[in-house]
Amino acid sequence: MQDWGGPSGDDLEKKVVDFAEKVKQKFQQDKGPLPFKGILVAIIVLLVVIGGYSSLYKVDTEETGVVLRFGKFSSFARPGLNYKLPLGIDRVYLVKTGRVLKEEFGFRTVQPDVRTTYSKKGLDEESLTLTGDLNVSDLEWIVQFQVADPFKFIFSIKNPVGTIRDIAEAVVRKVVGNSNVTDVLTTERAVLAGMIQQDLQKILNEYDIGCRIVTVKFQDVNPPEQVKGAFNEVNESEQQKEILIFQAREEFNKEVPKARGEAKRTLQKAEGYAIERINRAQGETGRFLALLKEYRKAPDVTRRRIYLETLEDVLPRLKEVYIMDEKGGGLLPLLPMRREQTGGAK
C-alpha cells in the first residue's frame, strides 16, 4: 500500500517517549531525580495535548480524505477541518480528486524561472514507436485523468500512477502499431487519440482502479532525427500536391459555373427565338386564312385589292417606273417626276 499521508500511531508514541525523556532529563538536571508520579502526569498531559492536536486535520478543496479505522475503511472526509481518533486509531490519506492529473510521455516539463520548457533527454525508448508499415515515429503525448474513487485508487493497486503509465504506453504502441506512418504523422492523430482513450479506459475499468481518463492527446509527432530531412521533403511534396489540387478545384469552380451559365443563356435565347418564329408563323397563317376566306367571297375584288396593296408597298422603293402599254405595244417611259420635282424646286 502506498503511503498517501497522515500521521501514524507509532510516530506519535515515539514523539511522546522522546518528549518525556527530555522532560525527565531537564528535571534531573535542575532538581534532581523526578518522582514516578510526576513522570506519569507529564506523560498523560503530553498525550492529551498531542492527541488533541493530532485529532484535527485539514482537507483542501481539491482533495478527498480516506479515513481508515484500525486499518479498515471507515469513511470519506470532505474539504475543510475534520476530526479523527488520535494515536493511530484513525489514519487519513488525502487524494487529489478535484484536480485533473497529467502524465507526460516522450518528454518532461521543465519550469525554470522565466518560462516553461520541455526536455526529451534520455526518453528515446519511451517516445520511439514502430508503426504498422514498419516505420519509426517519435511520439510525444499526454494522458490526463481524474480520480473517481479515492479508496480504490490508493488501495486496489500498489502503484496506480505507474500502472496507468504502463497501460497507456502499451495501448499507444498497439494502436500506432496498427496504423501507417502517414496517418500517425498527418491527418489521423485525433482519431488515433480517441481510440487510445477508449482502450485505456476499458482496461482501467477491468482493473477497477477508480480513475477516469479525461483525454489522450498527441503533443508532437515527428519522424526520427536520422530521417527528418527526407520526411520533410516528402511532406513538402504532399503539401505542394494539395495546393495544386486546391488551385485546380478553384479554377474548376470558377469556369464550370460560367460555362453552365453561358449554355443556359444560349438555350434560353434559342427557346425565345423559336417561340418568336412560331408566333410569327402562326400570325402569318391566321392572316393568310382570313385573306383566303375573303378571297373566296369575292375573288376579283380581293385580287385587285391585294395587287394594289402590293404596289403601294413596292413602288415607293423604286427610283424609276416603266409602264407597259399592252395596246400600243411599246414602252412608255414614265418621266422622272422625282427629278423634275427636285429640279423644279431648284
Secondary structure, DSSP 8 states (H G I E B T S, - for coil): ----S---HHHHHHHHHHHHHHHHHHHHHHHSS--HHHHHHHHHHHHHHHHHHHTEEEE-TT-EEEEEETTEEEEEE-SEEEE--TTTTEEEEEE--SS-EEEEES-EEE--SSS-EEE-TT-HHHHEEE-TTS-EEEEEEEEEEEES-HHHHHHTSS-HHHHHHHHHHHHHHHHHHTS-HHHHHTT-HHHHHHHHHHHHHHHHHHHT--EEEEEEEEEEEE--GGGHHHHHHHHHHHHHHHHHHHHHHHHHHHHHHHHHHHHHHHHHHHHHHHHHHHHHHHHHHHHHHHHHHHHHH-HHHHHHHHHHHHHHHHGGG-S--EEE-TTT-SEEE---HHHHHHHHH-
